[in-house]
Amino acid sequence: MSADSNTLILFLLSQHKDAYQVILNGVKGGPKEKRLAAQFIPKFSLDLCEDEDVSIRRQAIKELPRFATGENIPRVADILTQLLQTDDTAEFNQVNGALLSIFKLDAKGTLGGLFSQILQGEDIVRERAIKFLSAKMKTLPEDVLSKEVEELVFTETKKVLEDVTGEEFVLLMRLVSGLKILQTVSGRQQLVELVVEQAFLEQALNPADTDTVDRLLQCTRQALPLFSKNVHSTRFVTYFCENVLPNLSALASPAPTLDIQLEVLKLLAEMSPFCGDMEKLEANLHTLFNKLLEFMPLPPEDAENGEKESSEEPKLQFSSVECLLYSFHQLGKKLPDFLLDKVDQEKLKDFKIRLQYFARGLQVYIRQLRVALQGKTGDALKTEENKIKVVALKITNNINILIKDLFHNPPSYKSSVTLSWKPVQKSEAGATAIKKPVPVAQRRDARQIYNPPSGKYSATIGNFTYVCFFIFVFTLNLKNMNMVKCV
């Protein structure tokens, strides 16, 4: 036995001599007396965990796992969980270590103590206990995290989720999303159901309430990794089409630096490939179509009259258009005759004029970006200026590909693109660098760039492209815009 342990025992004896003597005498008694002795001896050590002297507390915490046996484990775990509220870093780390050590002795008993404090303890204890589980559970060996243990974690977590803050929700979803028992299709579906309950998708959206908007964003972000071809995003996509898009311009941003409209459109775009059968598909496609029209302007009036100079070029929001076009393209697959039979012909004509105007600017802009990136590899592509140009090229290429599909007769929905902000795949990474400079005149690749018929809008392309480039960079909300120059 260590010297510290002896010191602690001597301290116990000096402070509680009479009581300790009675308990020790019980050890020599019958079964009832022995059980009582076994219950009360650890209590003296537990009391010392709250002593004013930090050195005594630390020693008591160190010795506490020795008493973690049988029925004592939930009680010891409960005490250790309460001790997570300490502001002493060394003591806090020691409590973490003690909890992990008894976790390996009896995971279910330890979880009992932890969840008891999460459900009933003080706010700071609850907060730190949730953080402990979220961070430490994944570090435990597989033999500790048995199926029964994981089932207990999931059951207790569902109780906690009945009343949580946004931060707690994220931490708890991170905890349960890592459980092996939930890695199946049915398990993922259960997790989606949990998120749906938190998102309040059965209620109408109050766009002016930042808490409501933030809740929806947090829930959607947690649900996104769970969606697949077998776990559908239908309820979320439907809610976005019916409640969010009509209120897009009125949404209150939960953070001053967040572009709430673009964030919502990105989430919708990421969910749309996993949407299943939608009850009001045609109505929701109309909502998406109308919102897309809002973000794709008509050519300036003077351009229609054949004039070369435009007094004011339309502001183009490339990032938002990428999201809306992608979402429309994904849902349009489910109703391929939408543009042919479900949209008024005058409105369709108007839409094609907007698409054509957008496509003309994209052609010149894409060529400029490709020339700017020719021959650049490795570190050269990592400069702030070239990073912006690479992202710009991804966005414009995506828009161009989707526009080409919609210009087919009948409209096609066969092309596949990767959203510009998604991680670059290996096959794409190699395509970023252009190995050999090629004259601009030779870079008209019909497979990559849509060439609309020449006509009265061509006179404004030069000015259009120059203005669009800087509007685009502004839309991206990136820093150091002055580093980017037109080629």
N, C-alpha and C positions, 0 to 999 in steps of 0.2 A: 504494500500500500504506500502511495506517495506521501511526502511530507505535507503537501497541501491538504490531502484527504484527512490525515491525522489532525491537522489544525482545525479543519471543519468539524470533526467529531468532538474535539475538545471544546470548541465553541458551543456546540449543541448541548453538551453535558453541563457546561457552566451556566448557560442561560435557562435550561429547562431540566435541571437535575431531577427534581421530584417526579415530574411527569414522565421523563424518560425512564426512570427506575420502575415505575408502575408498568410501563409498556414492556420493558425487558423482562419483568417478572411474568408477564403474560405469555412470553415465548415458551416458558416452562409449563404452562397450563394445558387445558384441554383444547379440542379443535376450535371452539368458539373464541377462546382467549387468543389462540395463535392467529386466527383470521383478523381479529381486531388489531393485534400487534402489527401484522403485515400492512394494515391500512394506515395506521397512525405514524409508523416510523418514517415513511416518505414525506408525510405532511410537514415534518420539521424542516426537511431540506427544501420543500416547496416554499415555505414561508421565507427562507433565506434568499430566495430568488428576487424578493422585493425589498431586501435590506438596503438601507441608505448608503452603505459602504460598497462602492463599485467592485472592489477586490473580492469581497465576500459574495456578491451577486455572481461574479464571473466563476468563482469556484463552485458555487451551488449549481449553476447552469452546467458546468463541466461534469459534475457528479450526477446530475439529474437523470440522464439516460440509464444509469445503473439500476434505478428503481422502475424502469419502464418494462414491466413484465405483466402478462395476463391482464387482469382487470384494471391495472394502474395505467396502461398505455394511453387510453383516451384522456385521462386526467392529466398525465404528464404532457401530452400533446397540446391540451387546452392551455396549460400554464405557459408552455413555450411559445404558443401562438400569441398569447397576451404580451409576452416579453418582446415581440417584434416591434412594439411601439417605441423602444428605446432609441435615443438619439446618439448614443455612444457607438461609433462605428465598429470598434473591436467587439463590443458586447453583442451588437446586432449580428455580426458575422458568426459569432460563437453560437447564438441562438439558431441561426440557419443550419450550422453544422450539426447541432444537437437534434434538430428536427429531422434532418436527413438520416442521421444514425438510427433514430427510432423508426423511421419510415421503413428501413431495411429489416427491422425486427418484426414489425406488424403494420403493414401498409393500411389495412382497413381500420385498425384502431387509431392510427395517427390521423387518417382522414376524418374520423369521427370528431376528434378534438379540433382540427382545423375548420371544418365546416360548421361546427357549433359556434365558433367565434365569428365566422363570416356571416352567419345568419342572425346572431344575437349580440355580437360584441360591439365595441365602440367603433366609430367611423375609421379612425386611423389603424386600428387592429384589423378591421375588415379589409381595408385597402391593401395593407401590407401582406395579409394572408393570401389574398387573391394574386398579388404579384409573385409571392413565393411559389404558389402552385403553378402559375403560368410559366415561370422561368425554370423551376427545378424539377417538375415532373418528368420532363423529357430527358433529364440527365440520369434518371434511375435505371438500373439494369432491368432487362426483360423478365427475369425471374421474380422481380418484385412487382412489376406491373402485370399481374395476371388478368385474365378475362374478367374475373369477379371484381377485382380492384377497379378496372376501367369502367365496368358497369356501375359501380358505386359512384365513381367520379361523375359520370354522365347524369345519373339520377339526382345527385345532390346539386350539380350545377344547374339543372333545370329549375330547381327550387329557388336558387339564388337569382336566376334570370327573371323571375317574376317582378323584381324591383331592383333595377341597376342603373348606374350612371353610364354615360357614353363610354368613358374610359374603361369601366369595369366590364362592359359588354364586349369590347374589343379583346381584352385580356382573357375573358372566359371563353370566347369563341376560339381564340388561339389555343387555349388549353384543350378543349374538346375536339377541335379539328385534327389534333395530332394523335388522338386515341386510335389504336389499331383496330378496335372493334367497329369503328365508323369509317373505315377505308373502303367499304363496299358501296355499291350503288344505293342499297337501302339505307346504309349508314349516312351517306351524303344527303339523301333525301330527308332524313330525320333532321340533319343540321340545317337544311334549307327551311324546314318547317319552323325550327326555332327562330331563325332570322325573320321569317314572315310574321311571326307573332310579335316580334319587337318592332317591326317596321310599321305596324298599324295600317296595312294596305287596304283594310276594309273601310277606312275613314277618308273623307275628302281632305285634300291638302290645303293647309293654310299657308300660302306662299310668303306672307309677311312675318311669320313666326320663325325666328332663327333656330330655335330649339327643334321645331318640327322638321325644318329643312335639314338640319344637321343630323337628326336621327335617321332620316331617309338616306342621306349620303353614307353614314356609317354602316347602316344595315346593308345597303347595296354593295359597298366595298367588301364586306365580310362574306356576302353571298357569292360574289363573282368567281372566286377560285373553286367553288363547289359545283358550278354549272358544267354540264357536259352534254353529249348527244343523248344521254340517258337520264340526266337530271336537268329538267328544263327551267328556263328563266321566264316562262310565260306570264306568271302573275306580276313580276316586276316590270317586264316590258309593257304589259297592258296598263299598269298603273302609271308608268312614265308617259305613255301616249295619251291616256285619258285625263290625267291630273297635272302632270308636270309640264309637258310641252305647251298646253294652252296658257300656262302661267309663267312661261320661261322668263319673260322680261320683268316680271314682278317678284321673282324669287329673292328673298333676303339672304345675303351671304353670311354664313356663320363665322367667317374670318375676313379681315380687311383686305388681305393680299390674295384671296381666292377669287378667281374668275368663275363665278358660280354657274353662269350659263354654259361656258365651255366644259366645266367639270361634269355637269349633268349630261351634256351631249356625248362626252367621252364614255360615261358609264352606260348610257343607252346603246352606244355602238358596240361596246364590248359584250353586252348581254345578248344583242340581237341574233347572233348565230345560233344560240341555244334555245331560241323560242320555239315552243311546240305549237300544237293546234290552238289558234286564238279564236275566241268566240265572236269578237267584233273586228275581224281582220280588215275588212274593207273600210270601215269607219276609221280605224287606227292608221291605215295607209293614207287616207285622206288627210288626217291630222299631220302625219309626217310630210306628206307632199306639200301641204300648204306652208308648213314651217320652212321647208327647203326653199320654196319660192321667196320667202322673206329674206333669206340669206344669199340669194342669187339675183343680183340686180339686172335690170334691163340696160342695154347700151344707152349712152347719153343721147339726148335728142339731136344734138348737132352732128353726131356720128351717123344717125339715120338719114340726115340731109346731105351726107357726103362731105361735110367740112373736115378739114385736117386737124384743126385744133379743138380741144375740148376745154370748156371753161371750168368744168369740175368733173373729175373722174369719180365713178362710184367707189365706195369703200368696200373692199372684198375681204371677207373673213375666211381665209382658206382653211384654217383648223376646224372651224364650225361646219363648213361645207363638207369637209372630209367625213366628219362624224355623221351628218345627216344623210349624205349620199350613201354611205356604207350601210346605215340602218335601213334606209329605204330599199337598197339593193338586196339586203338579207331578207326582209319581210316580203319584198316583191316577188321573191321566188315562190312564195306560197300562193300568190294570186297573179300569175304571169300576164293575164290579160287586163290588168288594172289600167295601164296607160292607154290601152286600145278601146276598152269598153266602159270603163268606170269614170273616166275623166272627160269633162266637156271639151269639145274640139278646139274652141277658142282658147281655153285655158291650157290645153296641150300645146297649141301653137306658141303661146306666150312662154311656156316652159322651155320649148326647144330653142327659142330665140335667146333666152337666158343661158342655156347650156352652150350654145354656139359662141356667145360672147365670152363666156368663161374659158372655153376651149381655146380660142384664139390667143388669149393672153397666156395661157399655160404653155402653149407651144414655144413661144419666144422665151418665156421665163425658164422652161426646162432646158432649152438649148444653152442659155447663158450659164445656168448652174453647172451643166455638164462640162462646159468649156473651163469654168472656174476650178473644177475638181479634177481635170485631166492630169493623169500622171502622179497624183498625190496619194501616198500610202503611209502607213504607220503613224509616226509622230506628226507628220504634216496634216493629217486629218483630225488631230486632237486639239488643234488651236481653236480658240473660242469662235473665231470667224468661220472656220471650215466646219465646225460642229453645227453651227446655225445653217450653213448651206446644205449639209448632208440631210438635216431634218427637213429643210425646205424642199429638197429634191424628193424625199420620201412622200411628203404630203401631196405635192403637185403630181407626182407619178400616179399616186393612188387615185386622185380626183380624175386625172386624165383617163385612166383605165376604166373607171366606173362610168364616166360620161360616154366613152366609146360604146359600152354595153347598151346604154339607154338610147343611143342613136341608131342602133340596129333596127331593122324593120322585119319582124316585130322586135320589140325591146328584148334584149338578152340579159340573163342573170347568171351567166356561167363563169365569168372571170373571178379570180380569187386574189385578194390583196391582204397584206398584213398591215394593220393600223400603224401609223407612223411612230407612235409612242411605245409600241410593244417591243420587247427585246428582239434584237437582230439575230436571225438564225445564221448558222455557219455558211449556208449556201448563199445568203444575201450579203454577208460581210465581204466575201471575196468580190462581189459585183460592185461594191461601192467605189473602189479605186479603178480608174480608167487607165489601162496599161499603156496605151499609145495615143498621142495626140492625133486627132483627125480633124481636118478642116470642117468648119461649121456647115458648109454647103453639102458635105457628104454625110451629115448626121441625120438626115430625114428618114428615120426608120418607121415605116408605116405600121409595123407591128407594135411599136411602143407609143407613137404619137398620133393622135387622131387629127386628120387634116380636113377640116370642114370646107365647104365650097368657098371660093374666093368671092368677094362682093364688097358692098359698100362700107363694111366695118373695118376693112383692112387698113385704111388710112390712119386709124388712131392707134394701131398696135404699139408703135414705138413709145408714145407717151403713156399709154395704158400700162405697159410692162414696167417702166421706170417707177411709176407711182405705186403699182401693185407690190413691187418688191419691198418697198419700205413700209407700206401698210401691212404686208404679210409679217414682216419682222416685228412690227408693233403688236400685231395680233398674237404672236407667239409669247409675248410678254417676257422676252429674254433680255438679259443685260447686255451692255456694251454694243448697242445698236450702231453706234458711230463707227464701229470697226468694219461693218459690212458695207461694201460698195458695189455698185452695178459694174458688171464686166463690160 
